[in-house]
Amino acid sequence: MPELTVVVSAKAKPGKEAELEKAWRAIIAPTHHEAGCLKYVLHRAVDDPGFLISIERWGSKEAIDQHFATPHVQALLSRVPDLVAGAPEVRVFEALPEGPSNKGKL
């Protein structure tokens, strides 16, 4: 199976924007050390600081499954009901590269 891209998006509850960002940032370093993690980058919407997404590249579906089972991700997920308005959206994608590899592939 090819590498996979995961996009996770979440909207903070009013007044919880900084807390959500801090909690999400806390899993970045341990995630970078996971086997199968190729990229993991958190983004904040310019027009809405309470809307965050992570864009992730993983070597396999198994690596993604292992990531979601780690203690650091489970700790973040346990805080979701208090921090997030609605359910976060998690989508897994396969790349459809086009053009030069330096621009047509994440």
C-alpha positions as a printed NumPy array, in Angstrom:
array([[  0.   ,   0.   ,   0.   ],
       [  1.302,   3.489,  -0.783],
       [  2.023,   6.167,   1.778],
       [ -1.116,   7.77 ,   3.192],
       [ -2.045,  11.316,   4.141],
       [ -4.25 ,  11.949,   7.151],
       [ -6.048,  15.254,   7.637],
       [ -7.628,  15.87 ,  11.025],
       [ -9.677,  19.017,  11.619],
       [-11.298,  20.37 ,  14.747],
       [-12.981,  23.584,  15.874],
       [-12.319,  24.668,  19.451],
       [-15.185,  25.519,  21.747],
       [-15.371,  29.275,  22.422],
       [-12.747,  30.218,  24.977],
       [-10.86 ,  26.912,  24.51 ],
       [ -8.791,  27.908,  21.464],
       [ -5.431,  28.226,  23.258],
       [ -6.06 ,  25.119,  25.351],
       [ -6.847,  23.   ,  22.292],
       [ -3.758,  24.248,  20.476],
       [ -1.533,  23.543,  23.5  ],
       [ -2.963,  20.034,  23.947],
       [ -2.56 ,  19.233,  20.244],
       [  0.974,  20.642,  20.132],
       [  1.899,  18.341,  23.037],
       [  1.576,  15.246,  20.834],
       [  3.749,  16.527,  17.989],
       [  7.189,  15.585,  19.385],
       [  6.22 ,  12.038,  20.418],
       [  4.415,  11.555,  17.107],
       [  7.529,  12.565,  15.159],
       [  9.366,   9.693,  16.898],
       [  6.803,   7.051,  15.937],
       [  7.718,   4.386,  13.417],
       [  5.937,   5.121,  10.158],
       [  5.495,   8.863,  10.752],
       [  6.862,  10.684,   7.721],
       [  5.385,  14.136,   8.452],
       [  3.087,  15.58 ,  11.092],
       [  2.313,  19.296,  10.938],
       [ -0.311,  21.26 ,  12.871],
       [ -1.957,  24.268,  11.176],
       [ -4.187,  27.082,  12.48 ],
       [ -6.672,  28.859,  10.219],
       [ -5.624,  32.447,   9.565],
       [ -9.229,  33.651,   9.648],
       [-10.291,  31.524,  12.65 ],
       [ -7.672,  30.772,  15.343],
       [ -9.98 ,  28.177,  16.878],
       [ -9.92 ,  25.994,  13.74 ],
       [ -6.951,  23.621,  13.604],
       [ -5.901,  20.885,  11.218],
       [ -3.059,  18.414,  11.198],
       [ -1.663,  17.218,   7.914],
       [  0.161,  13.945,   8.33 ],
       [  2.055,  11.502,   6.116],
       [  2.3  ,   7.894,   7.199],
       [  4.142,   4.922,   5.74 ],
       [  1.18 ,   2.574,   6.123],
       [ -2.344,   2.107,   7.444],
       [ -0.852,   0.002,  10.251],
       [  1.315,   2.965,  11.327],
       [ -1.789,   5.185,  11.445],
       [ -3.643,   2.618,  13.547],
       [ -0.681,   2.339,  15.923],
       [ -0.516,   6.145,  16.163],
       [ -4.137,   6.437,  17.241],
       [ -3.521,   3.788,  19.914],
       [ -0.54 ,   5.572,  21.524],
       [ -0.897,   6.993,  25.042],
       [ -0.222,  10.565,  23.865],
       [ -2.99 ,  10.459,  21.237],
       [ -5.387,   8.742,  23.625],
       [ -4.683,  11.489,  26.199],
       [ -5.543,  14.146,  23.611],
       [ -8.664,  12.298,  22.511],
       [ -9.856,  12.084,  26.126],
       [ -9.842,  15.901,  26.236],
       [-11.745,  16.347,  22.966],
       [-15.252,  16.569,  24.516],
       [-14.148,  19.471,  26.722],
       [-12.16 ,  21.328,  24.051],
       [-13.825,  20.715,  20.697],
       [-17.145,  21.922,  19.303],
       [-18.609,  18.864,  17.609],
       [-16.635,  15.827,  16.551],
       [-13.215,  16.215,  14.936],
       [-13.063,  15.055,  11.331],
       [-10.438,  12.463,  10.45 ],
       [ -9.905,  11.651,   6.756],
       [ -7.33 ,   9.314,   5.213],
       [ -6.177,   9.975,   1.66 ],
       [ -3.938,   8.337,  -0.891],
       [ -1.868,  10.731,  -2.986],
       [ -2.478,  11.271,  -6.674],
       [  0.891,  12.872,  -7.543],
       [  1.083,  15.017, -10.645],
       [  3.881,  17.168, -12.003],
       [  7.39 ,  17.657, -10.59 ],
       [  7.944,  15.628,  -7.416],
       [  9.064,  18.69 ,  -5.471],
       [  5.694,  20.396,  -6.09 ],
       [  3.321,  17.571,  -6.885],
       [  3.852,  15.516,  -3.717],
       [  3.704,  16.301,  -0.002]])
